[in-house]
Amino acid sequence: MLDIKFVRENKELVKENIKKKFQDEKLPLVDEVIELDEKVRSLKLEGDTLRNEKNTASQNIGNLMREGKKDEAEKAKERVKEINDRLVTLEKDEEELGKELKSKMMVIPNIIADDVPIGKDDTFNVEEKTFGDPIVPDYEIPYHADIMASFNGLDKDASGRVSGNGFYYLMGDIARLHSAVLAYARDFMIDKGFTYCIPPYMIHGSAVDGVMSFAEKENMMYKIEGEDLYLIGTSEHSMIAKFKDQILDEKELPITMTSYSPCFRKEVGAHGIEERGVYRIHQFEKQEMVVLCKPEDSEAWYDKMWNYSVELFRTLDIPVRKLVCCSGDLADLKYRSCDIEAWSPRQKAYFEVCSCSNLTDAQARRLAIRYRKENGDKELVHTLNNTVIAPPRMLIAFLENNLQADGSVKIPKALQPYMGGKEVIIPKKA
């Protein structure tokens, strides 16, 4: 969410930013919030003026009574009553207009970075750099669900009977591999100096509204019936909300955390849920990285964070590329974002496995997360997040890139301690 003062002083810039995101239907909001803000400030000014008059009149009543000026004292009392009645109306109007102003402000997108590519959707995202050679072996790479099935590692039939489409059972070596990559990613980030955390998996609606746009909330979040609780779609939600309404000390920054959680997503939209495999599903597990820092440090942290993803995937012998997200592909709270995509030798293409974002102060303003500077001033923090790994999706890249001609899967050296020392896993059936 933007600062209303910034919108007042930069109306045309805010409108141009909306156009860059191809959200022209939101253009009228800019004038609407400026008009609402003017009304709110006018009500506030009138209220402050009346409160000052009331204080003065209240003080004079005692003096007038002591001086025997009873009639004047009664008039002063009547005026105080009039002021009180008017203040009740003003405070009610100010509260209602303030809520309307905030709801409209929360729909206006964050200002994007100057160098974000301009485009309507993800087809305009730009490849910036590749890491590792994208190899296509001279033997067939089966569909990932079939690779898993060769290890007796995936049961979608049972999950369909138990939970419906979009869920899965992982079994045996595939389930162990799933847990191993999560444990490896956890320790990888701890070695980078991040604090490990397991957060709540359900959060209040106010926390949801603080960390994501309304459109994301509607398309992603599962709500617990009859309660003000939502299942998290990513641990970023509860990790950032951990600091809601807090004033941090400047010396505490940056706060760097890596968190494990299951994630739950409705996945409403054009992509749909995959019938056979585990690429797009309702439930998965993820290791996340989250940073809260001073504004001047957020861009440096952004570069560090996506580079951590590249480094981790390369230790698992998976080629990746960095794809810069265009303006139309950025969620409303994001200043900039990039996807780290893994190579699929079966598809001969890359697919998303990580998403790194700098949200500047957009989440912090919604959640009132500030820090106290040495001079005593308070300022909003900047927040960033990035996927470390999100199996079972990343298992697709792992299995395809480490599959050998005989159907076995080699275990990279970095992961072997988490797989009981195994250098390879052998399929149960051809």
N, C-alpha and C positions, 0 to 999 in steps of 0.2 A: 504494500500500500504506500502511495506517495504521501508526502507532507502537503497538507492543504495550502500552506504558505507558498510552497514551490509551485503548485498548480496556479495559484493566483498570479504569481510573478512570471510564470513561463507558460501561459495558456497555449500559445501557438506551438511551442516545442512539444507539449503534451499531446496536442492534436496530431502533430506530424508523427510522433511515436506510435500513436494508435493506427495511423495510416500505414506505417511500415509493417505493422503486425496484421494488416489486412482485416481490421476489425472496425470498419467505418460505421457500423451500427452503433458503436459506442461514442462517436464524436459528440452527439448532443449532451452526453454526460458531463463534459468539461464545463460547458456554460451552466448546466444545471447545478453542479456542485459549487461553482463560484457564486451563483445566486443564493443558494441555500446557506453558504458560509456567510454571506453578507447579512442575511436575515438572522442567523444565529449570533453573529457578533453584535448586531444591532440590539437584539434582545438582551444579550449579556451586558452591553453598555447601559441600557435602560435599567436593568436590574441593579447594577453596581451603583448607579446614580441614586436610585430609590433607597438602597440600603444605607448609603451615606446620609441621605435626608432623614431616614427613619432614625438612625443613631443620634443625629443632631436633635431631632424633635423629641425623642425619648429622654435625652439628657435635659432638655429645656422644661419638660413637664414638671419635674421635681422643683426646679428653680421657680417656675411660675406659681406652683402651689405654695411654696414657702413665702413668696411675695404677695400672696393673697389674690392673685390674678386667676381666679377659678375659671372664668369664662374662656380665657385664652388657653388655659390648661386643657379644658374640655375639647376645644377646637383642635389642639395639638394631638389629643388622644384620637379624635375622629380621623385626623390625617394619618396617624400611624396605622389605624385600622384599614383605611383606604389603601395605604401602601402595602400592608400585609396581603390584602385581597388581590391586589395587582401582582404582587410577587408570586403568589400561588399560580396565577395564570401564566406569568412569564416563565416560571421554572418548568411548568408542564409543557408549554410551547417549545421552550429551548430543548428540553429532553427529547420531544418527539421529532423536532427538526434535526437535532443532533444525530439521532438514530438513522433518519433518512439520509443525512449527509454521509454518515459512515458507510451505510450499505452501498451507496453509489460510488464512494471512493474506493471501496474494496473490489469493484469491478473494473476500475481503470488500471491498465497494465503498468508494471514497473518500466522505467526508462531502460532501454537496451543499450549495450555498449556501441560505440561509434563504428567499430569494425565488424559487427555482426552482419553476415551476408543477408541481403534482402530477398525474401522469397515467400510464397504463399503457404507451402507445406514442405514435408520432409524430402520431397524430390529435389529441392533446391539446397539441401545440405551439401557442404563442401568438404571433400577429402583433403586433409592438410598434410598428413604424413603416414607412412606405413612402417611397421617394425617387424622384422623377420620376413623370410621368403615364403610366400603363399604357394605351397607345393601341392600338386595333384598327383598322387601315386599312380603307378601303372596297373593297379588292381582296383576293383570296384569298392567304393565306400557305400555301404547300405544306409538306408534311412535310420536315424538314430534310435527310433523305437525298436527296429529289428536288431540293431546291435545290442541294445539292452536285453531284448528277449533271448538272444543267444546265450546270455549269462543267467537266464531265468530271473532277470533283474527288474522286470516291469510287468505289472498286472493292471491293465486298464479295464479289463472286463469286470474284475471284482470291485474296483473303485466305482465303476459305473453303476453296479448294483447297489452299492452302499451309499454313495454320495452323488452320483450323477456325472454328467460330462464336466471336464475341467479339473478332475482330481486324479490321483494315481497311487499305486502301491509300489515302492521301490524295495527290492529284495536282494539278499546275499551280497556279492561283491559290488554291485552297483550301489546299493544302499550304503555300504561301507565307504565306497569312493565318494559318495555324496557328503558323508560326515567328515571324511578326511580332508576334502578341499576346504570345507568350512573351518576346520581346526587349523589348517595351514594358513588360511587367510587371516584368521584371528591372530596367530602368532606373528605373521608377517607384519601386521599393523602395530602390534605391541612393540616389535623391534624397531619400528619407525617412531616410537615415542608416544603412541596413542594409548589412552586409557580404555581398558576393556569394560564394556557395560552390557548388561541385559536389562532392557527397559520394559515398562508395562506394554502389554499387547492390545489394550483397550484404552481409549482416551475420550475425554469430554468433547462435546461439540464445539466449545469455545477454543479448545486446543486445535481441533481440525481447521476451524475458520482462520486460525492464526498462521497455519503452515501451508495452506494450499488455496487455490482459487475455487470458486463455487462450481465451475464446470468440472474440475477434477474431482471434487467431492461427490458430485452427483454420479459421475461415471465410474468411480473407483470404490467408494467406501461402503462397507456393510454396516448397517446400524443395528444395535441390539434392541429388539422390540421392547417398548415400555420403559426404556432407560436412556439417560443421556450419556450413552457410550457407543463408540464406534470401534470396530476392529481396524487396526492399523494396516495401511497398504505398504508401508515401509517403516523401518525403525527411525528414520529421520523425523517422522511426525512426533513421536514421543520424546526423542532426544532433544530436539529444539525446544519443544514445549516444556521440558524440564526446567527451563530458565524463565518461564512466564512470570512477568511482574517483578523480576529481580533486578537489583542494581549491583553489578559486579565491580570488583576493584580492578583498576587498570593492570595491576601486577599479576592478576589471575589470567590475563589474556596472553597468548591465545589458549583457548580450551580446545583440546583435540581428543576426540573420542572415537572408538570403533565399537560398534554394537551388533550383537546377534539378535535376530528375531525371526519368527515365522511372519509371513506377509499374506494378506487376504485382499483380493481384488475382484470386483464384479466384472471388470473388463468389458464395459459397455462401449460400443463403438463399431467402427467399420471392420476391425481386424477379426473379431470373433474368437471363439475358442477352438483350438485344434482338436480334432477328433481322436487321432491315434497317438500323437506324441506328447511332449512335455514342454513345448516352446512357449505357449501362451495358456496359462492355467489360472485357476482361482486361488490356489494355495501354493506357496513355495517358501523357502528359507533363504535368508540373505545375511551377509556380513556387510555392514555399512561403515562409512567414515563421515564424521561430522566435525566441522570447525566453527567456532565463534572467535572472532578476532577484531582488532581495531580496523576501521575503514581503510586506512592507508596500507594495510597488509593483505587485504582480501585477494587481490589479483595475483600476488606471489603465491598465496596458498592454493589458489585455483590451479596454477601450473604444477605445483608440487603434487596435488591430489590426483590429477589425471595421469601424471607420470608414474605414480605409485601403481595404478592399475596396469599400465603398460608393463612395468617391471615384473609384477606378479604373474601376468599371463605368459610372459616370455620365459619365466622360470619353469613353467609347465609345458614348454615347447609348443606354444600356441601363437601363431602370427596374428598380429592385430593392426588396426589402423585407427587414427584419430579423425573423427568426422565432426566438423564444426556445424552446429545447428543454426539454421537460418531464422529470420525474424518470425515467420509464421509458425515455426515449429517450437517456439519457446513458450512455455507456460507463463501465465500472466505475471507471476512473481519473479521471474528470472531476468537477470541482467545479461548473462551469457551462459551458454551451456555447450558441452560437446559430448558425443557418444564415443566410447571405445568399442569397436566392433571386432569380433573374432572371425578368423578365416574358416570357411566351411569348404573343405575339399570336395565334398559331395555336390554342393550347389555351385561350386566355383565362384563364390561370392562371399562377402562379409555380412555379418548380422550382429545386432546390438547385444552386448553383454554388460556394459557399464554406462552410466550416465552421470557426468560431473557438472555441477551447477554452482554459480555464484549468484546469490539472491540479494546482494548488498544489504540494505537495511529494511527490505520489504517485509520479511517475516518478523524482524525485531520490532518494527513499528506496530504491527498488529498485536504482538504479544507483550509489548512494553518491556523489552530486554535492553537494558542500558548498562553502561559502565561509568564509574566515577574517575575522572582524570585527576592528575596530581594537583591541578589548580582548583579542584572541587567541582568543575563543570561536569554535567552529565551528557553523554552522547550515546546514540544507538550503536549497538554492535553490528557487524556484518556476519551473515551466516552462509555456510557453504556445505554441500553434501556431495557424496560420490559413492557409487557402488564399489565395494571391494570385489565380492563375487556373489552371484545369485544362482546357486543350483536349485532345481535341476537344469535350468537353461544352459548354464555354462558347461554342464556335462556333455551337451551336444558337441560343443567345440572340442572339449577334452577328448572324447571318444573318437571323433572323426580324425583329429590330428595325431592321435597316438595309436590308432588302429593299425595292426600289422597284417600282412598278407594272409596269414593262417587264421585270422579272426581273433587273435589275442590282442590285448591292449597293454602297451608298455607303460610303466609307472616312472615318470621322471624322478631323478635323484632327490629333488627337493621334497617330493611327496612320499617317498618310500618310508620314512619313519612313522608316518601317519597311517600307513597301510601294513603295519606289522613287518616291515622290511621287504615286502614283496617288490620284485622288479618287473613283474608281469602278472596279469590275471588271465586265466584261461577260460574260454567259453564252455558251457555245459553241453551245448549241442551245436551242430553245424548250422 
